[in-house]
Amino acid sequence: MINEKEILKQGNLPAHIAIIMDGNGRWAKKRGLPRVAGHREGIKSVREIVEVCGEIGVQVLTLYTFSTENWNRPRDEVSALMRLLIQTLRKEIADLMKNNVRVTAIGDLERMPEAVRKEFVEGIDATKDNTGLTLNLALNYGSREEILSAIRHVVADVQNNAMDMEQINSESFSKYLYTASLPDPDLIIRTSGEFRISNFLLWQAAYSEFYITDVFWPDFRRDALFEAIQSYQGRERRFGRVSEQLA
């Protein structure tokens, strides 16, 4: 039985939680439903996790919403997902405003359908002054492309004498990534029991703690999140040092 009060009392909450929301299709298949039914149910999990993170003081919640590889899925499923993204943002914007949630996005939005891009740009603009939880949606996101894009911009700046080769280091390079304005994730959660990172935040995850659960995303709710946080609190984050140095 999860004791939320004890977990919150302990402190040491992850400032930035990133989630690979996996298992919608398998959740639906298990119930004899079309895959889109799993995506619809998954939105309920998104709603609850956003509410809980805002409630307990998590600063950033990044959700792997749609990857660059997801375009390879059946056309009907991709079309249904695009419609669902539009419907969800329109429906949720009032609650996001009420709960002081700021929406941001990482990924190549320019390659998204115009209607989807328009909805997200409007949502980002409407919530830009909110000061609570930052809900960061990874949309048409692929970490390898993000890194390649950053390299192209670094090379261009060096060629244009806006940057010297000697100035290139981890800190300066990070400023060219989609996540330049965000802290690296402290905790990365993957649902549905898969043990892979799927081209997600490869640079940013260098020192993240990972939590894998067999729970499908549509069933990942408040208790499951607190279980992940409890696991995180039991880790010793050494960042290359030894325990004695931390003490």
Secondary structure, DSSP 8 states (H G I E B T S, - for coil): ---HHHHHHH----SEEEEE---HHHHHHHTT--HHHHHHHHHHHHHHHHHHHHHHT-SEEEEEEEEGGGGGS-HHHHHHHHHHHHHHHHHHHHHHHHTT-EEEEES-GGGS-HHHHHHHHHHHHHHTT--S-EEEEEEEE-HHHHHHHHHHHHHHHHHTTSS-GGG-SHHHHHTTSTTTTS---SEEEE-TT----TTSSTTGGGG-EEEE-SS-GGG--HHHHHHHHHHHHT----TTS-HHHH-
